[in-house]
Structure formats: C-alpha cells, structure tokens
Amino acid sequence: MESKTFSEVTIYTDGGCVPNPGPGGWAAILIRKGRCREISGAEPETTNNRMELTAAIRALESLKKPSHARIFTDSEYLKRGITEWMPQWKIRNWKRKGGPLLNIDLWQRLDAAVQRHRIEWRWVKGHSGIHENERCDLLVSLAISRLKISPKRFRGKTEL
C-alpha cells in the first residue's frame, strides 16, 4: 500500500461583502515552512457566505501537493458547514432537511478540494487581534476597493 506524504501548511481565510449582498472579496494567507503567501480576489455581486467559502476553496485549490492543513476561519457558517452539516447534505443528495441547499455549487467544490488533504478546521473570533485573521480582513477590504475602482481588471483572483 502506498502512503502519502503530507506537507504541513497553515491557512487563514476570510470573506466579506459591503453591503451584503453586494460587491465582495475573499482572501487567504498560506504559511508553509516559515514562508507566507497571500491570495485574494473579488466578485461584483455576491454574499458574505459565498466569499467565506471561496476563500477556503481557493486556498485549497492553490496547494500543489497533498497537505496537512490547519485552516483558521472566523466563519461559523464555513466551519460548521464542512465539519457538521456536510455529511448529512451528502446523504440527502446535497439537500438540507428544510429544503434546498444555498451555495451548493461552492459546497460541492469545497468538498472536492478537501479530498486530497488532511484538514483541521479551526474557528477563531474575528477582529480579536489575531494578526493573520486581521490581515485577511484587510486583504478582503482591499480586494473590494480594487473591484469598485476597476471592476474588469480586478474581478476574480489576484495574488499579492
């Protein structure tokens, strides 16, 4: 049996909209072996929750090899969705008990993105002085500002 070698990575994510719904941004900070990489992007019409999901998806999709990732998020929606609710959604063919599943496209994309990694999901309180979380929040704001200034140029993914 072949064993996978997982490299260690720490990821901080954030997403937001101003207003919600409205122009939104996402950001992630990936830290591996003391090196830090920041990614961010924006969408012209979206929601807070979609941007939170997008940040995690884009971070995981940017990993070139299987990784042991510690993902820090200030979104209970993201953390509870992936760790508590998703197993039941999958059993019910991607439906909630109470009806249709919002953001199904992103939940399914996130489900696909996590398959090749070992992930620890950790919730952190937003705006509580955690440097990387605060930095992600700033990157989200910058992405939204860039989008508002030049919508065609800054839509989607940017890397800082």
C-alpha positions as CSV (number, residue, x, y, z in Angstrom):
1,M,0.0,0.0,0.0
2,E,1.3,3.4,-1.0
3,S,1.5,6.0,1.8
4,K,1.0,9.7,1.0
5,T,3.5,12.3,2.3
6,F,1.6,15.3,3.6
7,S,3.4,18.6,3.9
8,E,2.3,21.0,6.6
9,V,0.5,24.2,5.9
10,T,-1.3,26.8,8.0
11,I,-4.1,28.7,6.2
12,Y,-6.1,31.7,7.4
13,T,-9.2,32.7,5.4
14,D,-11.8,35.4,5.3
15,G,-14.5,36.8,3.1
16,G,-16.9,39.6,3.2
17,C,-19.3,41.9,1.3
18,V,-20.1,45.6,1.5
19,P,-23.1,45.7,1.6
20,N,-24.3,42.1,1.9
21,P,-25.3,41.1,-0.7
22,G,-23.1,43.3,-2.9
23,P,-19.5,43.6,-4.0
24,G,-17.5,41.0,-2.1
25,G,-13.9,39.9,-1.5
26,W,-12.1,36.9,-0.3
27,A,-8.6,36.3,1.0
28,A,-6.3,33.6,2.3
29,I,-2.8,33.5,3.8
30,L,-0.9,30.3,3.4
31,I,2.1,29.7,5.7
32,R,4.5,26.8,4.9
33,K,8.0,26.4,6.3
34,G,8.1,30.0,7.5
35,R,7.1,31.4,4.1
36,C,3.9,33.3,3.7
37,R,1.8,33.6,0.5
38,E,-1.3,35.9,0.3
39,I,-4.1,35.4,-2.3
40,S,-7.2,37.4,-2.7
41,G,-10.0,38.3,-5.1
42,A,-13.4,39.9,-5.5
43,E,-16.8,39.4,-7.2
44,P,-19.1,42.3,-8.2
45,E,-22.4,40.7,-6.8
46,T,-22.2,38.1,-4.1
47,T,-22.7,37.4,-0.4
48,N,-20.6,37.2,2.7
49,N,-21.1,33.4,2.9
50,R,-20.1,32.8,-0.7
51,M,-16.9,34.8,-0.1
52,E,-16.0,32.8,3.0
53,L,-16.4,29.6,1.1
54,T,-14.5,30.9,-1.9
55,A,-11.5,31.9,0.3
56,A,-11.2,28.3,1.6
57,I,-11.7,26.8,-1.8
58,R,-9.1,29.0,-3.5
59,A,-6.6,28.3,-0.7
60,L,-7.0,24.5,-1.0
61,E,-7.0,24.6,-4.8
62,S,-3.7,26.5,-4.8
63,L,-1.9,23.7,-2.9
64,K,0.2,21.8,-5.4
65,K,0.6,18.6,-3.3
66,P,-1.4,16.8,-0.7
67,S,-1.1,18.7,2.6
68,H,-1.9,18.5,6.3
69,A,-3.7,21.9,6.5
70,R,-4.7,23.8,9.6
71,I,-7.4,26.2,8.4
72,F,-8.4,29.1,10.6
73,T,-11.7,30.8,9.8
74,D,-13.8,33.3,11.6
75,S,-16.9,32.0,9.8
76,E,-19.0,29.6,11.8
77,Y,-21.0,29.0,8.6
78,L,-17.9,27.6,6.9
79,K,-16.6,25.6,9.8
80,R,-19.9,24.1,10.9
81,G,-20.9,23.5,7.3
82,I,-17.8,21.5,6.4
83,T,-17.5,19.7,9.8
84,E,-21.1,19.2,11.0
85,W,-23.6,19.7,8.2
86,M,-22.0,18.4,5.0
87,P,-22.1,14.7,5.9
88,Q,-25.9,14.9,6.1
89,W,-26.2,17.0,3.0
90,K,-24.4,14.4,1.1
91,I,-26.6,11.6,2.4
92,R,-29.6,13.6,1.3
93,N,-28.2,14.2,-2.1
94,W,-27.0,17.7,-1.3
95,K,-30.2,18.9,0.3
96,R,-31.0,20.3,3.7
97,K,-33.6,18.9,5.9
98,G,-35.6,22.1,5.4
99,G,-35.3,22.4,1.6
100,P,-32.7,23.4,-1.0
101,L,-29.1,24.0,0.0
102,L,-27.8,27.5,-0.5
103,N,-24.4,27.8,-2.2
104,I,-24.5,24.2,-3.3
105,D,-22.0,24.9,-6.1
106,L,-19.4,26.1,-3.6
107,W,-20.1,23.4,-1.0
108,Q,-19.6,20.8,-3.7
109,R,-16.4,22.5,-4.9
110,L,-15.1,22.7,-1.4
111,D,-15.9,19.0,-0.9
112,A,-13.9,18.2,-3.9
113,A,-11.0,20.4,-2.8
114,V,-10.7,18.8,0.6
115,Q,-10.4,15.2,-0.7
116,R,-6.7,15.1,-1.3
117,H,-5.7,16.8,2.0
118,R,-5.9,16.1,5.8
119,I,-7.5,19.1,7.2
120,E,-8.1,20.5,10.7
121,W,-10.7,23.2,10.7
122,R,-10.4,25.8,13.5
123,W,-12.7,28.7,14.3
124,V,-11.2,32.0,15.5
125,K,-13.1,35.0,16.7
126,G,-12.9,37.8,14.1
127,H,-11.5,41.2,14.9
128,S,-9.8,39.8,18.1
129,G,-6.3,40.8,17.4
130,I,-5.1,37.6,15.6
131,H,-2.6,39.1,13.2
132,E,-3.2,36.7,10.2
133,N,-7.0,37.0,10.6
134,E,-6.8,40.8,10.7
135,R,-4.5,40.7,7.7
136,C,-7.0,38.6,5.8
137,D,-9.8,41.1,6.7
138,L,-7.6,43.9,5.3
139,L,-6.9,41.9,2.1
140,V,-10.7,41.4,1.7
141,S,-11.3,45.2,2.0
142,L,-8.5,45.9,-0.5
143,A,-9.9,43.4,-3.0
144,I,-13.4,45.0,-2.7
145,S,-11.9,48.5,-3.1
146,R,-9.9,47.4,-6.2
147,L,-13.0,45.9,-7.7
148,K,-15.0,49.1,-7.1
149,I,-12.3,51.2,-8.7
150,S,-11.7,49.0,-11.8
151,P,-14.3,46.2,-12.0
152,K,-13.0,44.4,-15.1
153,R,-9.3,44.5,-14.0
154,F,-9.7,43.1,-10.5
155,R,-12.6,40.7,-10.8
156,G,-11.6,37.1,-9.7
157,K,-8.2,36.1,-8.3
158,T,-5.3,38.3,-7.6
159,E,-2.1,37.5,-5.8
160,L,-0.2,39.9,-3.7
